[in-house]
Amino acid sequence: MDGQASISSEVLARYAADAALEIDGVRGLVASQLHRHRGVRVSGEDGSVTIELHLDVDWGTRLPELGHEVQRHVLEYLERMVGTRPAAINVVIDAIGEAR
C-alpha cells in the first residue's frame, strides 16, 4: 500500500511530557506564553525532530543527573511508542520547588 503516516507535534509533546513526569525529581512541566505544548516544544527541520522540555524539579535534586535521566527516558519512550528518534532532547530547568 502506498502512502505516508505522520505523527503530530502535539502527540510527540504529550508522549515526551508523560515520559519526563515518570522521572523521580520532576515535579511538573512549566508552560509559558511561548509556542509550547504544556511545557514541551517540538520543532522539526529536514526530517529531524528536536524536543525541548521545560521542567519544575524538586529542591535538592542533582540537576545534571536528572537532565541526563530525562533525556534517556524520553528518547527510549519515543522510540518505543512512535518509532522515532529525536535529533536532540533539550532539558531546561525553569523552576525548583520544595521536595515532596
Backbone torsions as a table, in degrees:
resi	resn	phi	psi	omega
1	MET	NA	133.5	177.7
2	ASP	-86.6	157.2	176.1
3	GLY	134.1	176.5	-179.7
4	GLN	-133.2	154.5	173.4
5	ALA	-122.0	141.7	177.0
6	SER	-134.8	158.2	-178.5
7	ILE	-116.8	129.6	-176.2
8	SER	-69.9	156.0	178.0
9	SER	-64.2	-28.9	177.7
10	GLU	-64.8	-40.2	178.3
11	VAL	-67.4	-44.8	177.7
12	LEU	-60.1	-41.6	179.7
13	ALA	-64.1	-42.3	-179.7
14	ARG	-64.4	-44.8	178.7
15	TYR	-64.0	-42.4	178.7
16	ALA	-62.7	-41.6	178.2
17	ALA	-63.2	-46.3	179.4
18	ASP	-58.2	-44.1	-179.2
19	ALA	-65.3	-43.3	-179.6
20	ALA	-62.8	-38.6	-178.0
21	LEU	-69.6	-15.3	177.6
22	GLU	-77.9	-10.1	-176.2
23	ILE	-88.0	129.0	176.7
24	ASP	-59.3	133.9	-179.1
25	GLY	102.5	-18.0	176.8
26	VAL	-89.2	115.9	-179.7
27	ARG	-83.2	-33.7	-177.6
28	GLY	174.7	-176.4	176.5
29	LEU	-106.2	149.8	-176.9
30	VAL	-107.4	113.3	177.6
31	ALA	-85.2	160.5	178.1
32	SER	-151.8	-177.5	177.0
33	GLN	-78.2	-13.6	177.5
34	LEU	-65.3	165.5	-179.6
35	HIS	-73.2	88.7	177.3
36	ARG	-138.2	155.9	174.6
37	HIS	-103.0	94.4	178.2
38	ARG	51.2	49.3	176.4
39	GLY	91.1	3.6	179.1
40	VAL	-126.8	131.5	175.1
41	ARG	-112.8	129.7	176.5
42	VAL	-115.6	124.5	176.7
43	SER	-131.1	152.1	-178.7
44	GLY	-139.7	147.6	178.4
45	GLU	-154.3	131.1	178.5
46	ASP	52.4	40.1	176.3
47	GLY	83.3	-3.0	177.6
48	SER	-106.2	152.9	-176.6
49	VAL	-118.7	139.2	173.7
50	THR	-120.5	134.3	179.0
51	ILE	-110.6	133.5	175.5
52	GLU	-125.5	118.8	-178.1
53	LEU	-108.1	130.8	177.6
54	HIS	-109.4	114.0	-168.7
55	LEU	-113.4	151.7	166.2
56	ASP	-109.0	123.7	-174.7
57	VAL	-122.5	162.4	177.9
58	ASP	-68.5	144.5	173.0
59	TRP	-60.5	139.3	177.1
60	GLY	87.9	-3.1	179.1
61	THR	-72.7	137.1	176.0
62	ARG	-75.5	104.4	-169.3
63	LEU	-62.8	-44.0	179.1
64	PRO	-59.9	-43.2	-179.7
65	GLU	-66.1	-41.1	178.7
66	LEU	-62.2	-45.2	179.5
67	GLY	-58.7	-44.4	179.3
68	HIS	-65.8	-39.7	179.9
69	GLU	-66.0	-41.2	177.5
70	VAL	-62.8	-46.6	179.5
71	GLN	-57.8	-47.7	-178.2
72	ARG	-62.2	-46.8	-175.8
73	HIS	-67.6	-43.2	178.8
74	VAL	-62.6	-43.1	178.4
75	LEU	-58.4	-50.8	-179.8
76	GLU	-61.7	-41.1	-178.8
77	TYR	-63.3	-47.5	-179.6
78	LEU	-66.3	-37.3	176.8
79	GLU	-62.8	-42.5	-177.7
80	ARG	-71.9	-43.0	-172.2
81	MET	-83.8	-36.1	-175.5
82	VAL	-126.4	-1.4	176.8
83	GLY	70.2	25.7	179.0
84	THR	-120.6	148.1	178.5
85	ARG	-120.3	107.0	-179.6
86	PRO	-60.9	148.5	175.6
87	ALA	-67.4	-33.0	179.4
88	ALA	-153.4	147.2	171.1
89	ILE	-125.7	109.4	-177.5
90	ASN	-101.5	133.3	-179.0
91	VAL	-113.1	125.5	178.5
92	VAL	-119.1	123.1	176.6
93	ILE	-88.9	110.6	-178.5
94	ASP	-99.1	-20.4	-176.9
95	ALA	-153.5	146.8	174.5
96	ILE	-126.6	123.1	-178.0
97	GLY	-110.8	178.5	177.1
98	GLU	-70.2	146.3	178.5
99	ALA	-62.9	144.9	179.3
100	ARG	-84.7	NA	NA
